[in-house]
Amino acid sequence: MEILKETGALYELDKNGKLKIKAPSSKKYRNIIKPLRDEKKRQRLEELETSGQGFLLPDPNALCERLELLMASKQAGSTGLRNEIVSICDELLRQKILSHDAYKNLMLTLNK
């Protein structure tokens, strides 16, 4: 998994220029790469939950996954998520994963 991450073999740019995880339908991907990726994702989420999310993950895909989870939780009525959402958005903006317009839209959505 570390080799896949370091070489960038897991990632590709989408049509908007954002980095995303490749999701091919090959046997190798389904049987080897996806289980490794899913295990790593589960471990990252457990670390965030047990650590009280005292840090940001540098991996843009992990940040995007966490942001999606937090936004869904907020829509479901959870409170107290704003600071973490803003921190993740700030980091994605800094890494140029998130455009200024997308950042503004997320902040407007957050304030509703």
Gaussian input, Z-matrix of N, CA and C with variables (Angstrom, degrees):
# hf/3-21g

backbone

0 1
 N
 C     1     B1
 C     2     B2     1     A1
 N     3     B3     2     A2     1     D1
 C     4     B4     3     A3     2     D2
 C     5     B5     4     A4     3     D3
 N     6     B6     5     A5     4     D4
 C     7     B7     6     A6     5     D5
 C     8     B8     7     A7     6     D6
 N     9     B9     8     A8     7     D7
 C    10    B10     9     A9     8     D8
 C    11    B11    10    A10     9     D9
 N    12    B12    11    A11    10    D10
 C    13    B13    12    A12    11    D11
 C    14    B14    13    A13    12    D12
 N    15    B15    14    A14    13    D13
 C    16    B16    15    A15    14    D14
 C    17    B17    16    A16    15    D15
 N    18    B18    17    A17    16    D16
 C    19    B19    18    A18    17    D17
 C    20    B20    19    A19    18    D18
 N    21    B21    20    A20    19    D19
 C    22    B22    21    A21    20    D20
 C    23    B23    22    A22    21    D21
 N    24    B24    23    A23    22    D22
 C    25    B25    24    A24    23    D23
 C    26    B26    25    A25    24    D24
 N    27    B27    26    A26    25    D25
 C    28    B28    27    A27    26    D26
 C    29    B29    28    A28    27    D27
 N    30    B30    29    A29    28    D28
 C    31    B31    30    A30    29    D29
 C    32    B32    31    A31    30    D30
 N    33    B33    32    A32    31    D31
 C    34    B34    33    A33    32    D32
 C    35    B35    34    A34    33    D33
 N    36    B36    35    A35    34    D34
 C    37    B37    36    A36    35    D35
 C    38    B38    37    A37    36    D36
 N    39    B39    38    A38    37    D37
 C    40    B40    39    A39    38    D38
 C    41    B41    40    A40    39    D39
 N    42    B42    41    A41    40    D40
 C    43    B43    42    A42    41    D41
 C    44    B44    43    A43    42    D42
 N    45    B45    44    A44    43    D43
 C    46    B46    45    A45    44    D44
 C    47    B47    46    A46    45    D45
 N    48    B48    47    A47    46    D46
 C    49    B49    48    A48    47    D47
 C    50    B50    49    A49    48    D48
 N    51    B51    50    A50    49    D49
 C    52    B52    51    A51    50    D50
 C    53    B53    52    A52    51    D51
 N    54    B54    53    A53    52    D52
 C    55    B55    54    A54    53    D53
 C    56    B56    55    A55    54    D54
 N    57    B57    56    A56    55    D55
 C    58    B58    57    A57    56    D56
 C    59    B59    58    A58    57    D57
 N    60    B60    59    A59    58    D58
 C    61    B61    60    A60    59    D59
 C    62    B62    61    A61    60    D60
 N    63    B63    62    A62    61    D61
 C    64    B64    63    A63    62    D62
 C    65    B65    64    A64    63    D63
 N    66    B66    65    A65    64    D64
 C    67    B67    66    A66    65    D65
 C    68    B68    67    A67    66    D66
 N    69    B69    68    A68    67    D67
 C    70    B70    69    A69    68    D68
 C    71    B71    70    A70    69    D69
 N    72    B72    71    A71    70    D70
 C    73    B73    72    A72    71    D71
 C    74    B74    73    A73    72    D72
 N    75    B75    74    A74    73    D73
 C    76    B76    75    A75    74    D74
 C    77    B77    76    A76    75    D75
 N    78    B78    77    A77    76    D76
 C    79    B79    78    A78    77    D77
 C    80    B80    79    A79    78    D78
 N    81    B81    80    A80    79    D79
 C    82    B82    81    A81    80    D80
 C    83    B83    82    A82    81    D81
 N    84    B84    83    A83    82    D82
 C    85    B85    84    A84    83    D83
 C    86    B86    85    A85    84    D84
 N    87    B87    86    A86    85    D85
 C    88    B88    87    A87    86    D86
 C    89    B89    88    A88    87    D87
 N    90    B90    89    A89    88    D88
 C    91    B91    90    A90    89    D89
 C    92    B92    91    A91    90    D90
 N    93    B93    92    A92    91    D91
 C    94    B94    93    A93    92    D92
 C    95    B95    94    A94    93    D93
 N    96    B96    95    A95    94    D94
 C    97    B97    96    A96    95    D95
 C    98    B98    97    A97    96    D96
 N    99    B99    98    A98    97    D97
 C   100   B100    99    A99    98    D98
 C   101   B101   100   A100    99    D99
 N   102   B102   101   A101   100   D100
 C   103   B103   102   A102   101   D101
 C   104   B104   103   A103   102   D102
 N   105   B105   104   A104   103   D103
 C   106   B106   105   A105   104   D104
 C   107   B107   106   A106   105   D105
 N   108   B108   107   A107   106   D106
 C   109   B109   108   A108   107   D107
 C   110   B110   109   A109   108   D108
 N   111   B111   110   A110   109   D109
 C   112   B112   111   A111   110   D110
 C   113   B113   112   A112   111   D111
 N   114   B114   113   A113   112   D112
 C   115   B115   114   A114   113   D113
 C   116   B116   115   A115   114   D114
 N   117   B117   116   A116   115   D115
 C   118   B118   117   A117   116   D116
 C   119   B119   118   A118   117   D117
 N   120   B120   119   A119   118   D118
 C   121   B121   120   A120   119   D119
 C   122   B122   121   A121   120   D120
 N   123   B123   122   A122   121   D121
 C   124   B124   123   A123   122   D122
 C   125   B125   124   A124   123   D123
 N   126   B126   125   A125   124   D124
 C   127   B127   126   A126   125   D125
 C   128   B128   127   A127   126   D126
 N   129   B129   128   A128   127   D127
 C   130   B130   129   A129   128   D128
 C   131   B131   130   A130   129   D129
 N   132   B132   131   A131   130   D130
 C   133   B133   132   A132   131   D131
 C   134   B134   133   A133   132   D132
 N   135   B135   134   A134   133   D133
 C   136   B136   135   A135   134   D134
 C   137   B137   136   A136   135   D135
 N   138   B138   137   A137   136   D136
 C   139   B139   138   A138   137   D137
 C   140   B140   139   A139   138   D138
 N   141   B141   140   A140   139   D139
 C   142   B142   141   A141   140   D140
 C   143   B143   142   A142   141   D141
 N   144   B144   143   A143   142   D142
 C   145   B145   144   A144   143   D143
 C   146   B146   145   A145   144   D144
 N   147   B147   146   A146   145   D145
 C   148   B148   147   A147   146   D146
 C   149   B149   148   A148   147   D147
 N   150   B150   149   A149   148   D148
 C   151   B151   150   A150   149   D149
 C   152   B152   151   A151   150   D150
 N   153   B153   152   A152   151   D151
 C   154   B154   153   A153   152   D152
 C   155   B155   154   A154   153   D153
 N   156   B156   155   A155   154   D154
 C   157   B157   156   A156   155   D155
 C   158   B158   157   A157   156   D156
 N   159   B159   158   A158   157   D157
 C   160   B160   159   A159   158   D158
 C   161   B161   160   A160   159   D159
 N   162   B162   161   A161   160   D160
 C   163   B163   162   A162   161   D161
 C   164   B164   163   A163   162   D162
 N   165   B165   164   A164   163   D163
 C   166   B166   165   A165   164   D164
 C   167   B167   166   A166   165   D165
 N   168   B168   167   A167   166   D166
 C   169   B169   168   A168   167   D167
 C   170   B170   169   A169   168   D168
 N   171   B171   170   A170   169   D169
 C   172   B172   171   A171   170   D170
 C   173   B173   172   A172   171   D171
 N   174   B174   173   A173   172   D172
 C   175   B175   174   A174   173   D173
 C   176   B176   175   A175   174   D174
 N   177   B177   176   A176   175   D175
 C   178   B178   177   A177   176   D176
 C   179   B179   178   A178   177   D177
 N   180   B180   179   A179   178   D178
 C   181   B181   180   A180   179   D179
 C   182   B182   181   A181   180   D180
 N   183   B183   182   A182   181   D181
 C   184   B184   183   A183   182   D182
 C   185   B185   184   A184   183   D183
 N   186   B186   185   A185   184   D184
 C   187   B187   186   A186   185   D185
 C   188   B188   187   A187   186   D186
 N   189   B189   188   A188   187   D187
 C   190   B190   189   A189   188   D188
 C   191   B191   190   A190   189   D189
 N   192   B192   191   A191   190   D190
 C   193   B193   192   A192   191   D191
 C   194   B194   193   A193   192   D192
 N   195   B195   194   A194   193   D193
 C   196   B196   195   A195   194   D194
 C   197   B197   196   A196   195   D195
 N   198   B198   197   A197   196   D196
 C   199   B199   198   A198   197   D197
 C   200   B200   199   A199   198   D198
 N   201   B201   200   A200   199   D199
 C   202   B202   201   A201   200   D200
 C   203   B203   202   A202   201   D201
 N   204   B204   203   A203   202   D202
 C   205   B205   204   A204   203   D203
 C   206   B206   205   A205   204   D204
 N   207   B207   206   A206   205   D205
 C   208   B208   207   A207   206   D206
 C   209   B209   208   A208   207   D207
 N   210   B210   209   A209   208   D208
 C   211   B211   210   A210   209   D209
 C   212   B212   211   A211   210   D210
 N   213   B213   212   A212   211   D211
 C   214   B214   213   A213   212   D212
 C   215   B215   214   A214   213   D213
 N   216   B216   215   A215   214   D214
 C   217   B217   216   A216   215   D215
 C   218   B218   217   A217   216   D216
 N   219   B219   218   A218   217   D217
 C   220   B220   219   A219   218   D218
 C   221   B221   220   A220   219   D219
 N   222   B222   221   A221   220   D220
 C   223   B223   222   A222   221   D221
 C   224   B224   223   A223   222   D222
 N   225   B225   224   A224   223   D223
 C   226   B226   225   A225   224   D224
 C   227   B227   226   A226   225   D225
 N   228   B228   227   A227   226   D226
 C   229   B229   228   A228   227   D227
 C   230   B230   229   A229   228   D228
 N   231   B231   230   A230   229   D229
 C   232   B232   231   A231   230   D230
 C   233   B233   232   A232   231   D231
 N   234   B234   233   A233   232   D232
 C   235   B235   234   A234   233   D233
 C   236   B236   235   A235   234   D234
 N   237   B237   236   A236   235   D235
 C   238   B238   237   A237   236   D236
 C   239   B239   238   A238   237   D237
 N   240   B240   239   A239   238   D238
 C   241   B241   240   A240   239   D239
 C   242   B242   241   A241   240   D240
 N   243   B243   242   A242   241   D241
 C   244   B244   243   A243   242   D242
 C   245   B245   244   A244   243   D243
 N   246   B246   245   A245   244   D244
 C   247   B247   246   A246   245   D245
 C   248   B248   247   A247   246   D246
 N   249   B249   248   A248   247   D247
 C   250   B250   249   A249   248   D248
 C   251   B251   250   A250   249   D249
 N   252   B252   251   A251   250   D250
 C   253   B253   252   A252   251   D251
 C   254   B254   253   A253   252   D252
 N   255   B255   254   A254   253   D253
 C   256   B256   255   A255   254   D254
 C   257   B257   256   A256   255   D255
 N   258   B258   257   A257   256   D256
 C   259   B259   258   A258   257   D257
 C   260   B260   259   A259   258   D258
 N   261   B261   260   A260   259   D259
 C   262   B262   261   A261   260   D260
 C   263   B263   262   A262   261   D261
 N   264   B264   263   A263   262   D262
 C   265   B265   264   A264   263   D263
 C   266   B266   265   A265   264   D264
 N   267   B267   266   A266   265   D265
 C   268   B268   267   A267   266   D266
 C   269   B269   268   A268   267   D267
 N   270   B270   269   A269   268   D268
 C   271   B271   270   A270   269   D269
 C   272   B272   271   A271   270   D270
 N   273   B273   272   A272   271   D271
 C   274   B274   273   A273   272   D272
 C   275   B275   274   A274   273   D273
 N   276   B276   275   A275   274   D274
 C   277   B277   276   A276   275   D275
 C   278   B278   277   A277   276   D276
 N   279   B279   278   A278   277   D277
 C   280   B280   279   A279   278   D278
 C   281   B281   280   A280   279   D279
 N   282   B282   281   A281   280   D280
 C   283   B283   282   A282   281   D281
 C   284   B284   283   A283   282   D282
 N   285   B285   284   A284   283   D283
 C   286   B286   285   A285   284   D284
 C   287   B287   286   A286   285   D285
 N   288   B288   287   A287   286   D286
 C   289   B289   288   A288   287   D287
 C   290   B290   289   A289   288   D288
 N   291   B291   290   A290   289   D289
 C   292   B292   291   A291   290   D290
 C   293   B293   292   A292   291   D291
 N   294   B294   293   A293   292   D292
 C   295   B295   294   A294   293   D293
 C   296   B296   295   A295   294   D294
 N   297   B297   296   A296   295   D295
 C   298   B298   297   A297   296   D296
 C   299   B299   298   A298   297   D297
 N   300   B300   299   A299   298   D298
 C   301   B301   300   A300   299   D299
 C   302   B302   301   A301   300   D300
 N   303   B303   302   A302   301   D301
 C   304   B304   303   A303   302   D302
 C   305   B305   304   A304   303   D303
 N   306   B306   305   A305   304   D304
 C   307   B307   306   A306   305   D305
 C   308   B308   307   A307   306   D306
 N   309   B309   308   A308   307   D307
 C   310   B310   309   A309   308   D308
 C   311   B311   310   A310   309   D309
 N   312   B312   311   A311   310   D310
 C   313   B313   312   A312   311   D311
 C   314   B314   313   A313   312   D312
 N   315   B315   314   A314   313   D313
 C   316   B316   315   A315   314   D314
 C   317   B317   316   A316   315   D315
 N   318   B318   317   A317   316   D316
 C   319   B319   318   A318   317   D317
 C   320   B320   319   A319   318   D318
 N   321   B321   320   A320   319   D319
 C   322   B322   321   A321   320   D320
 C   323   B323   322   A322   321   D321
 N   324   B324   323   A323   322   D322
 C   325   B325   324   A324   323   D323
 C   326   B326   325   A325   324   D324
 N   327   B327   326   A326   325   D325
 C   328   B328   327   A327   326   D326
 C   329   B329   328   A328   327   D327
 N   330   B330   329   A329   328   D328
 C   331   B331   330   A330   329   D329
 C   332   B332   331   A331   330   D330
 N   333   B333   332   A332   331   D331
 C   334   B334   333   A333   332   D332
 C   335   B335   334   A334   333   D333

   B1=1.4430
   B2=1.5261
   B3=1.3372
   B4=1.4634
   B5=1.5340
   B6=1.3303
   B7=1.4658
   B8=1.5238
   B9=1.3255
   B10=1.4594
   B11=1.5220
   B12=1.3209
   B13=1.4571
   B14=1.5216
   B15=1.3225
   B16=1.4622
   B17=1.5274
   B18=1.3081
   B19=1.4597
   B20=1.5186
   B21=1.3336
   B22=1.4544
   B23=1.5169
   B24=1.3201
   B25=1.4652
   B26=1.5254
   B27=1.3210
   B28=1.4607
   B29=1.5215
   B30=1.3232
   B31=1.4486
   B32=1.5278
   B33=1.3265
   B34=1.4478
   B35=1.5202
   B36=1.3229
   B37=1.4537
   B38=1.5128
   B39=1.3451
   B40=1.4587
   B41=1.5239
   B42=1.3343
   B43=1.4642
   B44=1.5267
   B45=1.3342
   B46=1.4629
   B47=1.5221
   B48=1.3214
   B49=1.4521
   B50=1.5191
   B51=1.3327
   B52=1.4638
   B53=1.5188
   B54=1.3257
   B55=1.4529
   B56=1.5171
   B57=1.3330
   B58=1.4602
   B59=1.5212
   B60=1.3142
   B61=1.4584
   B62=1.5213
   B63=1.3229
   B64=1.4589
   B65=1.5235
   B66=1.2997
   B67=1.4648
   B68=1.5291
   B69=1.3154
   B70=1.4597
   B71=1.5248
   B72=1.2914
   B73=1.4659
   B74=1.5320
   B75=1.3061
   B76=1.4623
   B77=1.5285
   B78=1.3402
   B79=1.4713
   B80=1.5258
   B81=1.3402
   B82=1.4695
   B83=1.5295
   B84=1.3254
   B85=1.4506
   B86=1.5319
   B87=1.3220
   B88=1.4663
   B89=1.5232
   B90=1.3388
   B91=1.4676
   B92=1.5228
   B93=1.3320
   B94=1.4660
   B95=1.5252
   B96=1.3163
   B97=1.4602
   B98=1.5273
   B99=1.3212
   B100=1.4636
   B101=1.5289
   B102=1.3406
   B103=1.4729
   B104=1.5331
   B105=1.3378
   B106=1.4619
   B107=1.5224
   B108=1.3347
   B109=1.4588
   B110=1.5264
   B111=1.3135
   B112=1.4645
   B113=1.5296
   B114=1.3212
   B115=1.4606
   B116=1.5337
   B117=1.3216
   B118=1.4659
   B119=1.5157
   B120=1.3430
   B121=1.4544
   B122=1.5346
   B123=1.3274
   B124=1.4564
   B125=1.5286
   B126=1.3424
   B127=1.4589
   B128=1.5276
   B129=1.3452
   B130=1.4680
   B131=1.5203
   B132=1.3286
   B133=1.4596
   B134=1.5192
   B135=1.3259
   B136=1.4680
   B137=1.5204
   B138=1.3372
   B139=1.4616
   B140=1.5177
   B141=1.3359
   B142=1.4624
   B143=1.5205
   B144=1.3226
   B145=1.4583
   B146=1.5218
   B147=1.3380
   B148=1.4603
   B149=1.5233
   B150=1.3345
   B151=1.4611
   B152=1.5111
   B153=1.3088
   B154=1.4546
   B155=1.5138
   B156=1.3254
   B157=1.4637
   B158=1.5315
   B159=1.3211
   B160=1.4502
   B161=1.5148
   B162=1.3076
   B163=1.4524
   B164=1.5153
   B165=1.3215
   B166=1.4578
   B167=1.5162
   B168=1.3060
   B169=1.4514
   B170=1.5294
   B171=1.3259
   B172=1.4607
   B173=1.5295
   B174=1.3039
   B175=1.4551
   B176=1.5310
   B177=1.3360
   B178=1.4664
   B179=1.5251
   B180=1.3086
   B181=1.4627
   B182=1.5291
   B183=1.3213
   B184=1.4547
   B185=1.5239
   B186=1.3294
   B187=1.4590
   B188=1.5248
   B189=1.3319
   B190=1.4681
   B191=1.5272
   B192=1.3083
   B193=1.4675
   B194=1.5268
   B195=1.3249
   B196=1.4667
   B197=1.5320
   B198=1.3292
   B199=1.4617
   B200=1.5250
   B201=1.3251
   B202=1.4652
   B203=1.5245
   B204=1.3164
   B205=1.4602
   B206=1.5288
   B207=1.3214
   B208=1.4601
   B209=1.5192
   B210=1.3348
   B211=1.4658
   B212=1.5277
   B213=1.3158
   B214=1.4622
   B215=1.5261
   B216=1.3254
   B217=1.4635
   B218=1.5218
   B219=1.3297
   B220=1.4610
   B221=1.5223
   B222=1.3375
   B223=1.4638
   B224=1.5218
   B225=1.3178
   B226=1.4619
   B227=1.5301
   B228=1.3361
   B229=1.4546
   B230=1.5127
   B231=1.3225
   B232=1.4693
   B233=1.5279
   B234=1.3000
   B235=1.4618
   B236=1.5262
   B237=1.3041
   B238=1.4562
   B239=1.5192
   B240=1.3186
   B241=1.4645
   B242=1.5246
   B243=1.3155
   B244=1.4634
   B245=1.5296
   B246=1.3189
   B247=1.4705
   B248=1.5224
   B249=1.3213
   B250=1.4648
   B251=1.5313
   B252=1.3284
   B253=1.4740
   B254=1.5199
   B255=1.3318
   B256=1.4693
   B257=1.5260
   B258=1.3339
   B259=1.4731
   B260=1.5277
   B261=1.3109
   B262=1.4671
   B263=1.5256
   B264=1.3243
   B265=1.4690
   B266=1.5251
   B267=1.3383
   B268=1.4682
   B269=1.5326
   B270=1.3342
   B271=1.4632
   B272=1.5288
   B273=1.3269
   B274=1.4698
   B275=1.5203
   B276=1.3207
   B277=1.4624
   B278=1.5250
   B279=1.3319
   B280=1.4711
   B281=1.5275
   B282=1.3526
   B283=1.4622
   B284=1.5338
   B285=1.3263
   B286=1.4714
   B287=1.5245
   B288=1.3218
   B289=1.4592
   B290=1.5252
   B291=1.3170
   B292=1.4569
   B293=1.5268
   B294=1.3289
   B295=1.4691
   B296=1.5297
   B297=1.3269
   B298=1.4613
   B299=1.5261
   B300=1.3189
   B301=1.4686
   B302=1.5187
   B303=1.3306
   B304=1.4640
   B305=1.5269
   B306=1.3397
   B307=1.4663
   B308=1.5270
   B309=1.3340
   B310=1.4695
   B311=1.5230
   B312=1.3207
   B313=1.4652
   B314=1.5201
   B315=1.3242
   B316=1.4686
   B317=1.5238
   B318=1.3318
   B319=1.4700
   B320=1.5308
   B321=1.3317
   B322=1.4682
   B323=1.5169
   B324=1.3210
   B325=1.4667
   B326=1.5262
   B327=1.2995
   B328=1.4565
   B329=1.5284
   B330=1.3147
   B331=1.4643
   B332=1.5339
   B333=1.3278
   B334=1.4610
   B335=1.4995
   A1=110.16
   A2=115.38
   A3=119.07
   A4=111.27
   A5=116.85
   A6=120.50
   A7=109.86
   A8=116.96
   A9=120.72
   A10=110.75
   A11=117.12
   A12=120.72
   A13=111.73
   A14=115.70
   A15=120.18
   A16=112.46
   A17=116.84
   A18=119.66
   A19=112.47
   A20=116.32
   A21=119.89
   A22=112.98
   A23=117.59
   A24=121.77
   A25=112.74
   A26=117.53
   A27=120.46
   A28=113.14
   A29=117.79
   A30=120.59
   A31=113.03
   A32=114.22
   A33=121.92
   A34=107.68
   A35=116.88
   A36=120.99
   A37=109.14
   A38=116.05
   A39=118.30
   A40=109.14
   A41=117.09
   A42=120.32
   A43=112.44
   A44=117.81
   A45=121.75
   A46=112.48
   A47=116.44
   A48=121.02
   A49=114.26
   A50=117.35
   A51=120.84
   A52=109.95
   A53=115.18
   A54=121.45
   A55=109.48
   A56=117.12
   A57=120.39
   A58=108.98
   A59=115.09
   A60=120.45
   A61=108.87
   A62=114.86
   A63=119.87
   A64=109.57
   A65=116.04
   A66=119.19
   A67=109.94
   A68=117.17
   A69=118.73
   A70=111.71
   A71=115.61
   A72=119.57
   A73=112.56
   A74=117.19
   A75=119.66
   A76=111.37
   A77=115.71
   A78=120.79
   A79=110.60
   A80=115.82
   A81=119.95
   A82=110.08
   A83=116.36
   A84=119.49
   A85=110.38
   A86=116.90
   A87=121.36
   A88=112.84
   A89=117.15
   A90=120.99
   A91=115.04
   A92=117.27
   A93=119.42
   A94=112.30
   A95=116.74
   A96=120.68
   A97=112.25
   A98=118.02
   A99=120.53
   A100=112.12
   A101=119.62
   A102=118.16
   A103=112.85
   A104=117.19
   A105=120.29
   A106=110.57
   A107=116.23
   A108=121.63
   A109=111.09
   A110=116.77
   A111=120.56
   A112=111.42
   A113=116.67
   A114=120.79
   A115=110.25
   A116=116.79
   A117=120.52
   A118=111.14
   A119=117.53
   A120=121.83
   A121=109.72
   A122=117.02
   A123=121.15
   A124=110.78
   A125=116.42
   A126=120.39
   A127=111.44
   A128=117.29
   A129=120.77
   A130=110.82
   A131=116.91
   A132=119.89
   A133=111.21
   A134=117.06
   A135=120.43
   A136=110.86
   A137=117.17
   A138=120.74
   A139=110.82
   A140=116.47
   A141=120.00
   A142=111.26
   A143=116.24
   A144=120.18
   A145=111.41
   A146=117.69
   A147=119.96
   A148=112.36
   A149=117.66
   A150=119.66
   A151=112.63
   A152=117.37
   A153=118.94
   A154=111.01
   A155=116.45
   A156=125.66
   A157=112.32
   A158=116.74
   A159=120.41
   A160=114.18
   A161=119.00
   A162=121.81
   A163=109.61
   A164=115.23
   A165=120.52
   A166=109.18
   A167=116.02
   A168=120.76
   A169=108.67
   A170=118.33
   A171=119.54
   A172=112.91
   A173=118.20
   A174=122.36
   A175=109.44
   A176=118.33
   A177=119.96
   A178=113.11
   A179=117.47
   A180=119.55
   A181=111.08
   A182=116.48
   A183=119.86
   A184=110.46
   A185=116.31
   A186=120.06
   A187=111.00
   A188=116.47
   A189=120.47
   A190=110.94
   A191=116.68
   A192=120.48
   A193=110.69
   A194=115.81
   A195=120.01
   A196=110.38
   A197=116.61
   A198=120.64
   A199=110.90
   A200=116.96
   A201=120.82
   A202=110.73
   A203=116.23
   A204=121.12
   A205=111.16
   A206=116.71
   A207=120.83
   A208=111.99
   A209=117.13
   A210=120.69
   A211=110.53
   A212=116.89
   A213=120.35
   A214=110.18
   A215=116.92
   A216=120.74
   A217=110.99
   A218=115.98
   A219=119.89
   A220=110.41
   A221=116.90
   A222=120.58
   A223=111.12
   A224=116.73
   A225=121.02
   A226=111.75
   A227=116.63
   A228=119.68
   A229=116.07
   A230=118.17
   A231=119.87
   A232=109.93
   A233=115.58
   A234=120.41
   A235=109.06
   A236=115.97
   A237=120.39
   A238=114.12
   A239=117.30
   A240=121.06
   A241=112.47
   A242=116.70
   A243=121.47
   A244=112.88
   A245=117.80
   A246=120.22
   A247=112.20
   A248=116.36
   A249=119.06
   A250=110.53
   A251=116.81
   A252=120.31
   A253=110.32
   A254=116.99
   A255=120.85
   A256=110.43
   A257=117.22
   A258=120.76
   A259=111.47
   A260=116.06
   A261=119.80
   A262=109.91
   A263=117.21
   A264=120.33
   A265=111.00
   A266=116.83
   A267=120.58
   A268=110.79
   A269=116.08
   A270=120.16
   A271=110.96
   A272=117.44
   A273=120.29
   A274=111.10
   A275=117.01
   A276=120.80
   A277=109.76
   A278=116.49
   A279=120.96
   A280=111.47
   A281=116.28
   A282=120.73
   A283=112.34
   A284=116.18
   A285=122.92
   A286=112.49
   A287=115.95
   A288=122.07
   A289=108.32
   A290=115.34
   A291=123.17
   A292=108.04
   A293=116.93
   A294=120.47
   A295=109.03
   A296=116.18
   A297=120.11
   A298=110.99
   A299=117.35
   A300=120.59
   A301=111.23
   A302=117.19
   A303=120.84
   A304=110.21
   A305=116.05
   A306=120.98
   A307=110.21
   A308=115.74
   A309=120.11
   A310=111.11
   A311=116.90
   A312=120.47
   A313=112.22
   A314=116.30
   A315=119.42
   A316=111.37
   A317=116.61
   A318=119.95
   A319=110.61
   A320=117.33
   A321=120.60
   A322=110.78
   A323=116.15
   A324=121.30
   A325=110.38
   A326=115.57
   A327=121.39
   A328=111.76
   A329=116.93
   A330=120.85
   A331=113.16
   A332=117.72
   A333=120.24
   A334=111.36
   D1=-41.38
   D2=179.07
   D3=-62.34
   D4=-39.98
   D5=178.50
   D6=-63.37
   D7=-42.65
   D8=178.79
   D9=-61.44
   D10=-41.49
   D11=178.57
   D12=-66.81
   D13=-49.24
   D14=-176.14
   D15=-62.50
   D16=-35.38
   D17=-178.98
   D18=-85.51
   D19=-10.81
   D20=-178.89
   D21=77.22
   D22=13.48
   D23=-176.47
   D24=-67.33
   D25=-16.99
   D26=179.95
   D27=-87.10
   D28=-13.06
   D29=-169.11
   D30=-114.39
   D31=155.02
   D32=172.56
   D33=-150.37
   D34=161.47
   D35=176.76
   D36=-89.65
   D37=136.28
   D38=176.05
   D39=-84.06
   D40=-176.51
   D41=-175.11
   D42=-66.65
   D43=-17.00
   D44=177.81
   D45=-94.55
   D46=3.60
   D47=179.90
   D48=82.48
   D49=12.03
   D50=178.34
   D51=-91.61
   D52=144.85
   D53=178.95
   D54=-76.37
   D55=131.92
   D56=177.47
   D57=-141.94
   D58=161.02
   D59=178.65
   D60=-77.90
   D61=134.37
   D62=176.12
   D63=-65.61
   D64=146.44
   D65=178.36
   D66=-135.61
   D67=61.48
   D68=179.64
   D69=-70.49
   D70=164.89
   D71=-176.86
   D72=-104.34
   D73=17.48
   D74=-179.17
   D75=-71.34
   D76=158.86
   D77=177.64
   D78=-61.01
   D79=-41.34
   D80=-178.66
   D81=-59.80
   D82=-43.18
   D83=179.74
   D84=-64.94
   D85=-51.15
   D86=-176.59
   D87=-62.57
   D88=-39.24
   D89=-173.30
   D90=-91.66
   D91=-23.04
   D92=-175.80
   D93=-119.18
   D94=-57.68
   D95=-172.35
   D96=-71.41
   D97=-47.74
   D98=-176.89
   D99=-60.84
   D100=-45.66
   D101=177.06
   D102=-60.31
   D103=-38.04
   D104=177.20
   D105=-64.32
   D106=-45.66
   D107=-179.79
   D108=-63.30
   D109=-43.34
   D110=-179.85
   D111=-63.60
   D112=-39.26
   D113=178.75
   D114=-65.08
   D115=-44.34
   D116=178.25
   D117=-62.53
   D118=-41.37
   D119=179.48
   D120=-62.79
   D121=-43.64
   D122=178.85
   D123=-61.25
   D124=-42.31
   D125=179.15
   D126=-63.86
   D127=-41.40
   D128=179.24
   D129=-63.05
   D130=-43.36
   D131=-179.93
   D132=-65.41
   D133=-38.68
   D134=176.55
   D135=-63.78
   D136=-41.09
   D137=178.17
   D138=-61.74
   D139=-43.27
   D140=179.05
   D141=-62.80
   D142=-42.75
   D143=-177.99
   D144=-67.54
   D145=-41.76
   D146=-176.56
   D147=-80.08
   D148=-23.51
   D149=-178.08
   D150=-90.70
   D151=-6.50
   D152=-175.51
   D153=73.93
   D154=21.95
   D155=-179.90
   D156=47.82
   D157=50.25
   D158=-179.25
   D159=-79.53
   D160=9.47
   D161=-179.55
   D162=-151.33
   D163=162.99
   D164=175.28
   D165=-105.14
   D166=139.29
   D167=176.44
   D168=-79.30
   D169=134.32
   D170=-178.90
   D171=-73.95
   D172=-19.53
   D173=-178.39
   D174=-69.51
   D175=116.12
   D176=-177.26
   D177=-60.92
   D178=-32.42
   D179=178.84
   D180=-67.86
   D181=-39.60
   D182=177.23
   D183=-65.81
   D184=-38.94
   D185=177.44
   D186=-63.48
   D187=-43.00
   D188=179.30
   D189=-64.32
   D190=-41.53
   D191=178.38
   D192=-62.60
   D193=-43.55
   D194=179.71
   D195=-65.96
   D196=-40.23
   D197=178.79
   D198=-61.81
   D199=-43.68
   D200=177.87
   D201=-59.73
   D202=-44.25
   D203=179.51
   D204=-62.55
   D205=-44.61
   D206=-179.54
   D207=-66.21
   D208=-41.19
   D209=179.31
   D210=-64.51
   D211=-39.95
   D212=177.61
   D213=-65.38
   D214=-40.51
   D215=177.76
   D216=-63.89
   D217=-40.10
   D218=178.79
   D219=-64.38
   D220=-43.53
   D221=178.65
   D222=-63.32
   D223=-29.60
   D224=179.58
   D225=-80.02
   D226=-4.59
   D227=175.17
   D228=110.90
   D229=-0.55
   D230=178.38
   D231=-67.38
   D232=143.81
   D233=178.14
   D234=-115.80
   D235=168.81
   D236=177.23
   D237=80.12
   D238=18.05
   D239=-177.92
   D240=-103.31
   D241=-10.82
   D242=-171.00
   D243=-55.74
   D244=-47.61
   D245=-176.54
   D246=-60.50
   D247=-42.27
   D248=179.98
   D249=-68.25
   D250=-40.05
   D251=178.42
   D252=-61.65
   D253=-45.47
   D254=179.48
   D255=-62.99
   D256=-41.38
   D257=179.41
   D258=-61.81
   D259=-43.14
   D260=179.45
   D261=-66.44
   D262=-43.89
   D263=178.48
   D264=-61.06
   D265=-41.58
   D266=177.89
   D267=-59.92
   D268=-43.63
   D269=-179.50
   D270=-66.89
   D271=-41.48
   D272=178.45
   D273=-65.65
   D274=-35.38
   D275=175.52
   D276=-66.30
   D277=-43.95
   D278=178.91
   D279=-60.46
   D280=-39.16
   D281=-179.89
   D282=-81.02
   D283=1.05
   D284=179.95
   D285=62.37
   D286=28.90
   D287=173.90
   D288=-86.04
   D289=-33.09
   D290=-178.72
   D291=-109.23
   D292=131.39
   D293=177.55
   D294=-77.87
   D295=164.95
   D296=178.13
   D297=-62.70
   D298=-38.90
   D299=178.76
   D300=-64.84
   D301=-44.39
   D302=178.77
   D303=-63.01
   D304=-38.78
   D305=178.21
   D306=-61.46
   D307=-47.49
   D308=179.35
   D309=-60.43
   D310=-43.65
   D311=178.95
   D312=-61.92
   D313=-41.01
   D314=177.57
   D315=-64.46
   D316=-39.80
   D317=179.05
   D318=-66.10
   D319=-38.93
   D320=176.51
   D321=-63.88
   D322=-42.85
   D323=178.36
   D324=-62.37
   D325=-39.20
   D326=-178.09
   D327=-66.53
   D328=-31.19
   D329=-176.84
   D330=-87.01
   D331=-0.35
   D332=179.72
   D333=-77.67

